[in-house]
Amino acid sequence: VPVLVVSQGGPKAHLKRFHNRGVKWLHVVASPGHAQKAEEAGVDAVVAVGGDAGGHPAPDEVSAMVMVRAVVKAVRLPVVAAGGVADGAGVAAMLALGAEAVQLGTRFLMTPEANVHAAYKQAVRVAGIADTTLIGRGRLPVRGLKNAFSAEVELAERSGMAEEELKLLIARSTLKMAAFDGDIAQGKVEAGQSAGLIDDIVPAGEVVENLMCEFAEARSRLVRLD
Ligand SMILES: Cc1cc2nc3c(=O)[nH]c(=O)nc-3n(C[C@H](O)[C@H](O)[C@H](O)COP(=O)(O)O)c2cc1C
């Protein structure tokens, strides 16, 4: 494995072992402070994730637009931007902020190659930009589509459900239920706000070609501003 992307936890325990074998280590961070710690530990690059991202986003909900800029200013390492990007215009925006590359999650979920249930993809396809929510604020939050399960959790949080009971409620639902069994009402349909920018399912290769064309368009639009 030539490159690792590592998230959730510090890099110190295992970094040396992988560097000794020539493996590059990209560390996922959700704050400028974490990025600086990862830089001090010696990682090769950081992935700066914003609160708009699907899956486990920045827990303090800072958008990728602000997070990426703050991380770029905080470290000298190459920064990969993650969160809220679904097309080449978004890629151009992140590179303009100083990122060297962009990581897209939700966009690649919407490809025939992605091994998730058709009902999951259909729900992401019709979702708008405001149709996701964060479940588990103050713990390890997950961003996914609003559904019956997320509504139940939000109601429980608002009504002050006891911590232990809430934990059990949140653990009742899994990504697997949505992704493999197609239970998009009770499962965790993990997706970012960028779901609202995606309305097709196209092969991953085509996604990449489209990204390149859209990026070139965005770039020439900016150049015309000169
Ligand atoms: C279904 C799904 C599962 C994810 N699982 C993980 C994960 O296990 N670990 C992780 O670091 N990021 C995970 N992510 C986040 C992505 O790696 C990426 O940072 C994020 O999707 C970028 O934001 P976007 O969804 O707006 O493109 C996941 C994202 C999605 C959509």
The ligand as a Tripos MOL2 file, in Angstrom:
@<TRIPOS>MOLECULE
LIG
   31    33     1     0     0
SMALL
NO_CHARGES

@<TRIPOS>ATOM
      1 C1        -21.1430    6.8820    3.0530 C.3       1 LIG1
      2 C2        -19.9130    7.6010    3.5520 C.ar      1 LIG1
      3 C3        -19.0630    6.9640    4.4540 C.ar      1 LIG1
      4 C4        -17.9130    7.6000    4.9080 C.ar      1 LIG1
      5 N1        -17.0940    6.9500    5.7860 N.ar      1 LIG1
      6 C5        -15.9680    7.5560    6.2220 C.ar      1 LIG1
      7 C6        -15.0830    6.8870    7.1120 C.ar      1 LIG1
      8 O1        -15.3170    5.7550    7.5240 O.2       1 LIG1
      9 N2        -13.9600    7.5360    7.5100 N.ar      1 LIG1
     10 C7        -13.6760    8.8120    7.0750 C.ar      1 LIG1
     11 O2        -12.6600    9.3660    7.4530 O.2       1 LIG1
     12 N3        -14.5000    9.4660    6.2330 N.ar      1 LIG1
     13 C8        -15.6220    8.8760    5.7970 C.ar      1 LIG1
     14 N4        -16.4410    9.5360    4.9350 N.ar      1 LIG1
     15 C9        -16.0960   10.9230    4.5240 C.3       1 LIG1
     16 C10       -15.3990   10.9720    3.1660 C.3       1 LIG1
     17 O3        -14.1520   10.3320    3.2270 O.3       1 LIG1
     18 C11       -15.2000   12.4270    2.6940 C.3       1 LIG1
     19 O4        -14.3510   13.1470    3.5490 O.3       1 LIG1
     20 C12       -16.5130   13.1730    2.5860 C.3       1 LIG1
     21 O5        -17.4840   12.3590    1.9910 O.3       1 LIG1
     22 C13       -16.3220   14.4640    1.7940 C.3       1 LIG1
     23 O6        -17.4930   15.2180    1.7570 O.3       1 LIG1
     24 P1        -18.6190   15.0160    0.5970 P.3       1 LIG1
     25 O7        -19.4410   13.8700    1.0580 O.co2     1 LIG1
     26 O8        -19.3480   16.3090    0.6100 O.co2     1 LIG1
     27 O9        -17.8820   14.7390   -0.6790 O.co2     1 LIG1
     28 C14       -17.6040    8.9100    4.4670 C.ar      1 LIG1
     29 C15       -18.4710    9.5560    3.5550 C.ar      1 LIG1
     30 C16       -19.6210    8.9300    3.0980 C.ar      1 LIG1
     31 C17       -20.5210    9.6700    2.1250 C.3       1 LIG1
@<TRIPOS>BOND
     1     1     2 1
     2     2     3 ar
     3     2    30 ar
     4     3     4 ar
     5     4     5 ar
     6     4    28 ar
     7     5     6 ar
     8     6     7 ar
     9     6    13 1
    10     7     8 2
    11     7     9 ar
    12     9    10 ar
    13    10    11 2
    14    10    12 ar
    15    12    13 ar
    16    13    14 ar
    17    14    15 1
    18    14    28 ar
    19    15    16 1
    20    16    17 1
    21    16    18 1
    22    18    19 1
    23    18    20 1
    24    20    21 1
    25    20    22 1
    26    22    23 1
    27    23    24 1
    28    24    25 2
    29    24    26 1
    30    24    27 1
    31    28    29 ar
    32    29    30 ar
    33    30    31 1
@<TRIPOS>SUBSTRUCTURE
     1 LIG1         1 GROUP 0 **** ****
